[in-house]
Amino acid sequence: MEIISDYLVIGSGIAGLSLALKTAALGTVILITKKEKAESNTNYAQGGIATVVSSLDTFELHITDTLKTGMGLSHKESVEVMIKEAPDRLNELIHVGVAFTEKDGLLDLGREGGHSRNRIVHAHDHTGAEIERALLYAISIHPNITLLEDHIAIDLITEHHLGFQVKNDTPIHCWGAYVLDVKNNVVKKFLASRTILASGGVGHVYLHTTNPLIATGDGVAMAYRAGALIGNMEFIQFHPTSLFNSGSPSFLISEAIRGFGGKLFTKRNEEFMNRYDARGSLASRDIVAQAIDIELKKSGDEYVLLDLRHLDSESIKQKFPLIYKTCLEKFKLDITSESIPVVPAAHYSCGGVITDLNGRTGIENLYACGEVAMTGVHGANRLASNSLLEAIVFAHRAFEDMRLNKKNNPDMIPKIPEWDDSGTFDSEEWVLIEHDRKEIQQIMWDYVGIVRSNLRLERAERRLNLIKNEIENYYKRTKVTEGLIELRNLATVSDLIIKSAISRKESRGLHYTTDYPQKDDKNCLQDTIISRFES
Ligand SMILES: Cc1cc2nc3c(=O)[nH]c(=O)nc-3n(C[C@H](O)[C@H](O)[C@H](O)COP(=O)(O)OP(=O)(O)OC[C@H]3O[C@@H](n4cnc5c(N)ncnc54)[C@H](O)[C@@H]3O)c2cc1C
């Protein structure tokens, strides 16, 4: 089955929705998304969008804060572009109907770790959900946009599908994607003059993550297979305190709880943070995550405890109503009288598909924006609330690039073969997929998590290679399912993270290895770039 549009957008988070809405002025848009339309990392974002709107703030300060957090690897030009264009993009969101929280008639500006001024524009503590609501409504009434739920992209359509050998120097074009319509169990061919990857993050590579189930790195894996360059995959941000065993996504226990006086203990009642940092439990996000990881690996315990029992219970209820209520009602845990079991959880991927300042990948007609992309903004660590911002700014720049270089001409697309699954069989082996998925997540958590070493990374590489080959064989023999597509992508992305981590011979930002504990080695000031043609 062949479906043609001018633009094919993959993903319905902030990047895909905001871009679809704009490109609809240029031609027909099909937006596919693999689950229910609001299900995305965007929908869970709490804090907000960092933007310079206060007279007490300047672009220069926000740029400095971002570059400092990126530990020498942020691309200055990308950072400047993002921060200077932020107010215009924010105004567009307001115009679309996003109701940001106000105070005395002005936007209420919050402050988060690493920011030197109050600049976090938010909609109470459910900013992402409010953005999704407003953008989805605007999309639903636009005549040029067709949104298809339960459609999961399998692979980008490129020269690889025309049956000839693609080499390092072959120019590669993207003409759309093969997509599984999950409800009807049929693979469709979506053709488009321009394809935009807005498929979000990779959290489910790890056992514990704050990301919803959609975050399986599909976009990075598809782009890698198609021949795009992938960058900086070793820089995965972990949030130090998510509620242990709270399902998927893990429920976040805000850092503000430690700010309020909450203290971290091992299960043996030792207050361990003082051994790692003079600020104790109040140390920064990356230090606390590293300390918890070391303690868990040493003891074999599954979690540490966050204790608030010494604090006034009425103040806790008043200050943290969502956390108090969710823990009590959903997890039967009274945080005023019981310690909270917490683990760090994978939260954000700083790396991704390498793009230029206009969202272009190295593949002709293929753009990437949002968490799937590596624009160079975050470098080795992400400053809080810069990711929603990166998504809207670079989605807009991709739109401008497509507008100025308009190419609505489906006649330019060569004859693309139908999806060929002859010789494959319907598998009932769900257990194989589930088992491999858990094994990958466990390997990545144990060996490629917050604290790394050569020994752990090499062991992870060996084990993952075995699983990856098994999955690839199984994939070739079996009819595709959603589970199998995701599993194959998880294996690919894990491999990219491991390879990137092995190649970085220093500790920088979110990549900490005990074999190269020295930080910020001036000889290593470059991005890690991986291409399928080199492996
Ligand atoms: C709990 C939490 C809190 C956060 N808080 C903040 C915050 O306060 N501020 C901030 O700036 N950032 C925050 N972040 C990060 C931020 O939310 C994300 O980086 C951002 O929302 C990513 O947007 P996106 O559009 O790129 O991807 P997403 O919003 O993740 O959307 C990806 C879309 O792609 C679809 N998709 C994926 N694969 C396929 C496929 N193969 N086929 C079809 N569709 C596919 C998904 O279903 C989804 O619709 C937070 C993240 C989490 C998890």
The ligand as an SDF file (V2000), in Angstrom:
LIG
                    3D

 53 58  0  0  0  0  0  0  0  0999 V2000
    9.7410   13.0420   33.1220 C   0  0  0  0  0  0  0  0  0  0  0  0
   10.3940   14.0340   32.1890 C   0  0  0  0  0  0  0  0  0  0  0  0
   10.4710   15.3630   32.5400 C   0  0  0  0  0  0  0  0  0  0  0  0
   11.0750   16.2890   31.6650 C   0  0  0  0  0  0  0  0  0  0  0  0
   11.0730   17.6120   32.0070 N   0  0  0  0  0  0  0  0  0  0  0  0
   11.5610   18.5140   31.1120 C   0  0  0  0  0  0  0  0  0  0  0  0
   11.4710   19.9170   31.3670 C   0  0  0  0  0  0  0  0  0  0  0  0
   10.9070   20.3440   32.3680 O   0  0  0  0  0  0  0  0  0  0  0  0
   12.0020   20.7660   30.4460 N   0  0  0  0  0  0  0  0  0  0  0  0
   12.6270   20.3390   29.3070 C   0  0  0  0  0  0  0  0  0  0  0  0
   13.0890   21.1750   28.5090 O   0  0  0  0  0  0  0  0  0  0  0  0
   12.7010   19.0260   29.0510 N   0  0  0  0  0  0  0  0  0  0  0  0
   12.1870   18.1090   29.8970 C   0  0  0  0  0  0  0  0  0  0  0  0
   12.2670   16.7790   29.6090 N   0  0  0  0  0  0  0  0  0  0  0  0
   12.8280   16.3750   28.3160 C   0  0  0  0  0  0  0  0  0  0  0  0
   11.8320   16.7210   27.1990 C   0  0  0  0  0  0  0  0  0  0  0  0
   10.5440   16.3900   27.6480 O   0  0  0  0  0  0  0  0  0  0  0  0
   12.1110   15.9630   25.9070 C   0  0  0  0  0  0  0  0  0  0  0  0
   13.4590   16.0660   25.5560 O   0  0  0  0  0  0  0  0  0  0  0  0
   11.2700   16.5180   24.7640 C   0  0  0  0  0  0  0  0  0  0  0  0
    9.9160   16.5110   25.1470 O   0  0  0  0  0  0  0  0  0  0  0  0
   11.4640   15.7000   23.5030 C   0  0  0  0  0  0  0  0  0  0  0  0
   10.5090   16.1060   22.5590 O   0  0  0  0  0  0  0  0  0  0  0  0
   10.4750   15.3790   21.1470 P   0  0  0  0  0  0  0  0  0  0  0  0
    9.3560   15.9780   20.3820 O   0  0  0  0  0  0  0  0  0  0  0  0
   11.8080   15.3740   20.5470 O   0  0  0  0  0  0  0  0  0  0  0  0
   10.1760   13.8400   21.4890 O   0  0  0  0  0  0  0  0  0  0  0  0
    8.9500   13.1920   22.2660 P   0  0  0  0  0  0  0  0  0  0  0  0
    8.1550   14.1850   22.9760 O   0  0  0  0  0  0  0  0  0  0  0  0
    9.4790   12.0570   23.0500 O   0  0  0  0  0  0  0  0  0  0  0  0
    8.0580   12.6120   21.0690 O   0  0  0  0  0  0  0  0  0  0  0  0
    8.5170   11.5320   20.2920 C   0  0  0  0  0  0  0  0  0  0  0  0
    7.3660   11.0290   19.4460 C   0  0  0  0  0  0  0  0  0  0  0  0
    7.8490   10.0960   18.4650 O   0  0  0  0  0  0  0  0  0  0  0  0
    7.0090    8.9510   18.4310 C   0  0  0  0  0  0  0  0  0  0  0  0
    7.8000    7.8310   17.9030 N   0  0  0  0  0  0  0  0  0  0  0  0
    8.9420    7.3010   18.3990 C   0  0  0  0  0  0  0  0  0  0  0  0
    9.3820    6.3130   17.5990 N   0  0  0  0  0  0  0  0  0  0  0  0
    8.4910    6.2150   16.5730 C   0  0  0  0  0  0  0  0  0  0  0  0
    8.3910    5.3690   15.4350 C   0  0  0  0  0  0  0  0  0  0  0  0
    9.2870    4.3960   15.1720 N   0  0  0  0  0  0  0  0  0  0  0  0
    7.3350    5.5330   14.5980 N   0  0  0  0  0  0  0  0  0  0  0  0
    6.3920    6.4900   14.8380 C   0  0  0  0  0  0  0  0  0  0  0  0
    6.4360    7.3120   15.9160 N   0  0  0  0  0  0  0  0  0  0  0  0
    7.4820    7.1750   16.7580 C   0  0  0  0  0  0  0  0  0  0  0  0
    6.5570    8.8010   19.8640 C   0  0  0  0  0  0  0  0  0  0  0  0
    5.4340    7.9730   19.9480 O   0  0  0  0  0  0  0  0  0  0  0  0
    6.3040   10.2680   20.2300 C   0  0  0  0  0  0  0  0  0  0  0  0
    5.0590   10.6710   19.7340 O   0  0  0  0  0  0  0  0  0  0  0  0
   11.6550   15.8470   30.4540 C   0  0  0  0  0  0  0  0  0  0  0  0
   11.5850   14.5050   30.1090 C   0  0  0  0  0  0  0  0  0  0  0  0
   10.9540   13.6040   30.9550 C   0  0  0  0  0  0  0  0  0  0  0  0
   10.8790   12.1630   30.5310 C   0  0  0  0  0  0  0  0  0  0  0  0
  1  2  1  0
  2  3  1  0
  2 52  2  0
  3  4  2  0
  4  5  1  0
  4 50  1  0
  5  6  2  0
  6  7  1  0
  6 13  1  0
  7  8  2  0
  7  9  1  0
  9 10  1  0
 10 11  2  0
 10 12  1  0
 12 13  2  0
 13 14  1  0
 14 15  1  0
 14 50  1  0
 15 16  1  0
 16 17  1  0
 16 18  1  0
 18 19  1  0
 18 20  1  0
 20 21  1  0
 20 22  1  0
 22 23  1  0
 23 24  1  0
 24 25  2  0
 24 26  1  0
 24 27  1  0
 27 28  1  0
 28 29  2  0
 28 30  1  0
 28 31  1  0
 31 32  1  0
 32 33  1  0
 33 34  1  0
 33 48  1  0
 34 35  1  0
 35 36  1  0
 35 46  1  0
 36 37  1  0
 36 45  1  0
 37 38  2  0
 38 39  1  0
 39 40  1  0
 39 45  2  0
 40 41  1  0
 40 42  2  0
 42 43  1  0
 43 44  2  0
 44 45  1  0
 46 47  1  0
 46 48  1  0
 48 49  1  0
 50 51  2  0
 51 52  1  0
 52 53  1  0
M  END
$$$$
